[in-house]
Amino acid sequence: MSRAPYDWSKLSTDLLRSILESLHPKDFHRARTVCSSWYSVSTTCIRPLYPWRILFRKSSTLLFDPQQDKTIETEHPGTDFSKHCLMASSSNWLLIIDPRLDLYLLNVFTRERINLPSMESLLLRNTTSSNISACLWMNERTRDYVVAWSYKEHYLFSYKKGDDSWCEHKGTRCKSLAYKNNKLYVYTSDDYVKILDLSGDSPNEIVEGNPYRNHRFHFVLQPGEHVWKKKVAITNSGEVLIVLSLRGLHEQRLLCIFKMNVESGNWERVDSLGGEMLMFGYGVTIRSPIKEIDGQGIKSDSICFIDYDLWPAAGYFRPNRQIYCGIFDLASSTITWPKISDASVLKSFWFVPGYA
């Protein structure tokens, strides 16, 4: 006598939660996408968010979990990561650009790939990935996503799942961008913060609800400081940050953060993220682990970056060099460089599994 198939989506919440919490991170992130019920329960699991490192070999990736001190290797047959560049990440997905300058999304645990519309007709000749900045947002449960990118600060495009093609935001000159809660935050070439509402069928600029609109980002450099890069980021509470990469006195390479004083409209330099840590260039902050992880400096008031984010050091422009991850401590202005002992690793980046 055959038994009727069991509906695993109807497991009791307590039992399912205990199963999910016992899984290895890779299996946990795959299991939470099985159905809406499992995903809903997974959001109640006690699994702290913290940055991992993804290490690229030529045709495989190594995912390093600093809390468990474990590495997961995933093969990617037919892909040459030496010619692909990571532009952004969200949840378990990476936004990658290939040698033809086309963008695609890649799930780091399942290897699932989502190709995005071709950018060929949108770009000019002699374009390189270094001319492009981008951001990504992904809803792991619904698979809704938003991608936005800018080219040489002159052009800005966005694409939402279901769109027919890229949407061009004409007249918006973009230096850096970030996304949160259906809003695209654009740090413009003339140092203002523009906010675009992408929740509808067509984007609309938020004017009345943008407290930063009429307050140009301005700051006074300390003696000996010179700016290398400027990036926008959004905190968990929705505050806008401007993050600078600087060269200080004695060739010291620094990262510093500015926040606008809402009452005065002035941008002020701050030395704390209020219990959060920042992913430089990805436009987001995350709540920090309660304690430092594995002595690697992963804690509150720190900034995770890659060495390209800092003022150029010796060998910066050498072709095909290894790209390293680093952690900047805001309180002490010191840098920690997690080790890469594997010579086959071409480059490394930060990402935060499960965070969107």
C-alpha positions in Angstrom: 0.0 0.0 0.0 1.6 3.2 -1.1 1.6 6.3 1.1 0.6 9.7 0.0 3.7 12.0 -0.5 4.4 14.2 2.5 4.2 17.9 2.1 7.6 19.1 3.5 6.5 22.7 3.4 4.1 21.9 6.3 6.7 20.8 8.8 6.1 22.3 12.2 7.8 25.7 12.6 9.9 24.6 15.7 11.1 21.4 14.0 12.0 23.2 10.8 13.8 25.9 12.6 15.9 23.4 14.6 16.8 21.6 11.3 17.7 24.8 9.5 19.9 26.1 12.4 21.8 22.8 12.4 22.8 23.0 8.7 26.1 24.0 7.3 25.9 27.6 5.9 25.9 26.3 2.3 23.1 23.9 2.9 21.2 26.5 5.0 21.2 29.1 2.2 20.1 26.5 -0.3 17.3 25.1 1.9 15.8 28.5 2.6 15.0 28.9 -1.1 12.9 25.6 -1.2 9.6 27.3 -0.6 8.1 30.4 0.9 7.3 28.5 4.2 11.0 27.5 4.6 12.2 30.9 3.7 9.8 32.5 6.3 11.1 30.2 9.0 14.7 30.8 8.0 14.4 34.5 8.8 13.7 33.6 12.4 16.8 31.4 12.7 19.6 32.6 14.9 22.4 32.9 12.4 24.5 36.1 12.7 25.3 38.0 9.5 29.0 38.7 8.9 31.3 39.2 5.9 32.8 36.2 4.2 35.5 36.3 1.6 35.0 34.9 -1.9 38.3 33.9 -3.5 38.5 33.5 -7.3 40.6 30.9 -9.0 40.6 30.7 -12.8 37.5 28.4 -13.0 36.4 27.9 -9.4 35.5 29.9 -6.2 36.5 29.4 -2.6 34.0 30.7 0.0 35.8 31.4 3.3 33.7 31.5 6.4 35.8 33.3 9.1 33.6 32.2 12.0 33.8 28.5 11.3 37.3 28.8 9.7 36.1 26.7 6.8 36.4 27.0 3.0 33.8 25.8 0.4 35.1 25.2 -3.1 32.7 25.4 -6.1 33.8 24.5 -9.6 32.5 26.7 -12.5 33.4 24.7 -15.7 33.7 26.9 -18.8 34.1 30.2 -16.8 37.4 32.1 -16.7 37.3 34.3 -13.7 40.6 35.8 -14.6 38.7 37.8 -17.3 35.5 38.5 -15.2 35.1 41.2 -12.6 32.9 41.3 -9.5 30.9 44.6 -9.4 28.6 44.1 -6.4 26.8 41.5 -4.3 23.5 41.0 -2.5 22.4 38.1 -0.3 23.9 35.0 -2.0 24.3 36.6 -5.4 27.1 38.3 -7.2 26.9 40.9 -10.0 29.7 40.1 -12.5 30.8 41.7 -15.7 32.4 39.6 -18.4 35.0 40.5 -21.1 32.2 41.5 -23.5 31.1 44.0 -20.8 27.8 42.1 -20.3 26.5 41.7 -16.7 25.1 38.6 -15.1 24.1 37.4 -11.7 25.7 34.3 -10.1 24.5 32.4 -7.0 27.6 31.6 -4.9 26.1 28.4 -3.4 24.0 26.9 -6.2 25.9 28.2 -9.3 22.6 29.4 -10.8 23.2 32.2 -13.3 20.9 34.9 -14.5 21.9 36.7 -17.7 21.0 40.4 -17.9 20.2 42.3 -21.1 23.2 43.1 -23.3 24.9 46.5 -22.7 26.6 46.6 -26.0 24.4 49.2 -27.6 24.7 51.4 -24.4 28.5 51.6 -24.1 31.1 53.6 -26.1 34.3 52.2 -27.4 37.3 51.7 -25.2 35.1 51.0 -22.2 36.6 48.9 -19.4 35.1 47.5 -16.2 37.0 50.1 -14.2 34.9 52.8 -15.9 31.7 51.2 -14.5 30.2 51.3 -11.0 27.2 49.2 -10.0 24.9 48.0 -7.2 22.7 45.0 -6.8 19.7 44.1 -4.6 18.2 40.6 -4.6 15.1 39.2 -2.7 16.1 35.6 -2.1 12.6 34.4 -1.6 10.8 36.0 -4.5 13.9 36.3 -6.8 13.0 39.9 -7.5 16.1 41.9 -8.2 17.3 45.4 -9.1 20.6 46.2 -10.9 21.9 49.7 -11.5 25.2 50.8 -13.1 26.8 54.0 -14.3 29.5 54.6 -16.9 32.3 57.2 -16.4 29.9 59.3 -14.2 28.0 60.4 -17.4 25.4 57.7 -17.8 23.1 55.8 -15.4 21.0 52.7 -16.1 18.8 50.4 -14.0 17.0 47.1 -14.6 14.4 45.3 -12.6 13.3 41.8 -13.0 10.6 41.7 -15.6 11.7 44.8 -17.5 12.2 44.6 -21.3 15.4 46.5 -21.3 17.7 48.8 -19.4 16.1 52.1 -18.2 18.3 55.1 -18.8 18.2 57.9 -16.2 19.0 60.9 -18.4 20.5 63.9 -16.9 21.8 62.1 -13.8 25.6 62.1 -13.6 26.5 59.4 -11.1 29.7 59.1 -9.1 28.5 56.3 -6.8 25.2 54.5 -6.1 23.4 52.4 -3.5 20.0 50.8 -3.2 17.6 50.3 -0.3 13.8 49.9 0.1 13.0 50.5 -3.6 15.1 53.7 -3.6 18.2 54.2 -5.7 20.6 56.7 -3.9 22.8 58.5 -6.4 25.9 60.4 -5.4 26.2 62.8 -8.3 29.3 64.2 -10.0 28.6 67.6 -8.4 28.5 66.1 -4.9 24.8 66.0 -4.2 22.6 63.0 -3.2 19.7 62.3 -5.5 17.1 59.7 -4.6 15.1 57.8 -7.3 12.0 55.8 -6.5 12.1 52.6 -8.5 8.9 51.0 -7.0 6.6 51.8 -9.9 6.6 51.1 -13.6 8.9 54.1 -14.2 11.5 55.7 -11.9 10.6 59.0 -10.3 13.0 61.4 -8.5 12.0 62.0 -4.8 12.2 65.7 -4.2 10.2 66.7 -1.1 11.2 63.6 0.8 14.9 63.9 0.1 16.6 65.8 3.1 20.0 65.7 1.3 18.8 67.2 -2.0 19.9 70.8 -1.3 22.9 70.1 0.9 26.0 69.6 -1.3 28.6 67.3 0.3 31.4 69.6 1.4 34.3 68.9 3.9 37.6 70.3 4.9 40.6 68.1 4.4 43.1 67.7 7.2 46.7 68.8 6.5 48.4 66.4 4.1 45.2 64.6 3.1 44.3 63.9 -0.6 41.1 62.2 -1.9 41.2 59.0 -4.0 37.6 57.8 -4.1 34.1 58.9 -2.9 31.3 56.4 -2.3 27.7 56.6 -1.0 26.3 54.1 1.5 23.0 53.6 3.4 22.8 52.4 7.0 20.2 50.0 8.4 18.2 52.9 9.7 18.2 54.6 6.3 20.8 57.4 6.9 23.1 58.4 4.0 26.9 58.2 4.5 29.6 59.5 2.2 32.8 57.4 2.5 36.1 58.7 1.4 39.3 56.9 0.5 42.2 59.2 1.4 46.0 59.5 1.5 47.0 61.1 4.8 50.3 62.3 6.3 53.3 60.1 5.8 51.6 58.3 2.9 49.0 56.7 5.3 46.1 55.2 3.5 42.8 56.0 5.2 39.0 55.6 5.0 36.7 58.1 6.6 33.0 58.5 6.9 30.8 61.6 6.8 27.1 62.0 7.9 24.9 64.9 7.4 23.7 66.9 10.5 20.0 67.1 9.7 19.5 70.3 11.7 22.4 72.3 10.2 22.6 70.6 6.9 26.4 70.3 7.3 28.3 67.1 6.6 30.3 66.0 9.6 33.1 63.5 9.9 32.3 60.6 12.3 34.4 57.9 13.8 31.7 55.4 14.6 29.0 53.4 12.8 26.9 52.9 15.9 27.4 49.1 16.2 27.5 48.5 12.5 30.2 47.8 9.9 30.5 49.0 6.3 31.0 47.2 3.0 33.0 49.8 1.1 31.7 50.3 -2.5 28.7 48.0 -2.0 26.6 50.8 -0.5 25.4 49.0 2.7 26.2 48.6 6.4 25.4 45.5 8.4 24.9 44.9 12.1 28.2 43.8 13.5 28.9 40.5 15.3 28.8 40.7 19.1 32.5 40.0 19.3 35.4 40.1 16.9 35.5 37.0 14.6 38.6 34.9 14.5 41.0 37.8 15.2 40.4 39.1 11.7 39.0 42.5 12.8 35.5 41.7 11.7 33.6 43.9 14.3 31.7 47.1 14.7 33.1 50.4 13.4 35.2 48.7 10.8 35.1 48.9 7.0 35.6 45.9 4.7 37.3 46.8 1.5 39.6 45.5 -1.3 43.0 47.0 -1.9 41.8 48.7 -5.1 39.7 50.9 -2.8 42.7 52.4 -1.1 45.2 55.1 -2.3 47.5 53.3 -4.8 50.5 51.6 -3.3 53.5 50.2 -5.0 52.5 47.6 -7.6 48.9 48.9 -7.8 48.9 49.1 -11.6 50.8 45.9 -12.2 48.6 43.7 -14.5 47.3 40.3 -13.2 48.3 40.9 -9.6 46.4 39.3 -6.7 43.6 41.5 -5.3 43.4 41.3 -1.5 40.6 42.0 1.0 41.3 44.2 4.0 39.6 45.6 7.1 39.9 49.2 8.2 39.4 50.0 11.9 37.8 53.4 12.3 38.9 54.0 15.9 42.6 53.2 15.4 42.9 53.9 11.6 44.7 50.6 11.3 44.4 48.0 8.5 44.2 44.2 8.9 45.0 42.0 5.8 43.6 38.5 6.0 46.1 36.1 4.6 45.8 34.3 1.2 48.3 31.5 1.2 47.1 29.9 -2.1 49.0 31.2 -5.1 46.3 30.1 -7.5 43.9 32.7 -6.1 43.6 35.6 -8.5 41.5 38.0 -6.5 39.3 38.1 -3.4 36.2 40.1 -2.4 33.8 40.5 0.5 30.2 39.4 0.5 27.6 38.8 3.3 25.5 35.6 2.7 21.8 36.1 3.2 22.0 39.9 3.6 19.9 42.1 1.2 
